[in-house]
Amino acid sequence: MALSTEEQRILAEIETRLAEDDPRLARRLITHGGTPRRRVRLIAAVVIAALGVITALVSAILAAFS
């Protein structure tokens, strides 16, 4: 969901004030901003793939014994 122009303006203002008030924190957020989200997506993808493999194995085992 995209931000409205007003929301984008407010966000830009917040970013500007943050950079003025705490430049060190602003640099850290810029440097490490996307990393945690990517890590969560990767972990979720791995868990979903593992559940798929386990489901397939259980289905094959149950089919073999029926």
C-alpha positions in Angstrom: 0.0 0.0 0.0 1.6 3.3 -1.1 1.8 6.3 1.1 -0.2 9.4 0.1 1.6 12.6 -0.7 0.8 14.0 2.7 2.1 10.9 4.4 5.3 11.0 2.3 5.7 14.7 3.3 5.3 13.9 7.0 7.7 11.0 6.8 10.3 13.2 5.0 9.9 15.8 7.7 10.4 13.2 10.5 13.5 11.9 8.7 14.9 15.4 8.4 14.3 16.2 12.1 15.8 12.9 13.2 18.9 13.6 11.1 19.2 17.0 12.8 18.5 15.8 16.3 20.5 12.6 16.3 22.7 12.3 13.2 24.4 9.1 14.5 21.1 7.3 14.9 20.0 8.5 11.5 23.2 7.1 9.9 22.7 3.7 11.6 19.1 3.5 10.4 20.1 4.3 6.9 22.9 1.8 6.9 20.9 -1.1 8.4 17.4 -0.2 7.4 16.4 -3.1 5.2 18.4 -6.0 6.7 16.1 -7.3 9.4 13.1 -7.3 7.0 15.0 -9.4 4.5 16.2 -11.8 7.2 12.6 -12.3 8.4 11.4 -13.0 4.8 14.3 -15.4 4.2 13.5 -17.3 7.5 9.8 -17.4 6.6 10.6 -18.8 3.2 12.8 -21.5 4.6 10.2 -22.5 7.2 7.5 -22.7 4.6 9.7 -24.7 2.3 10.6 -27.1 5.1 6.9 -27.5 6.0 6.2 -28.3 2.4 8.8 -31.0 2.3 7.7 -32.5 5.6 4.1 -32.5 4.4 5.1 -34.3 1.1 7.1 -36.9 3.1 4.3 -37.6 5.5 1.8 -37.9 2.6 4.1 -40.3 0.8 4.5 -42.4 3.9 0.8 -42.5 4.6 0.0 -43.4 1.0 2.6 -46.3 1.2 0.9 -47.8 4.2 -2.7 -47.4 3.1 
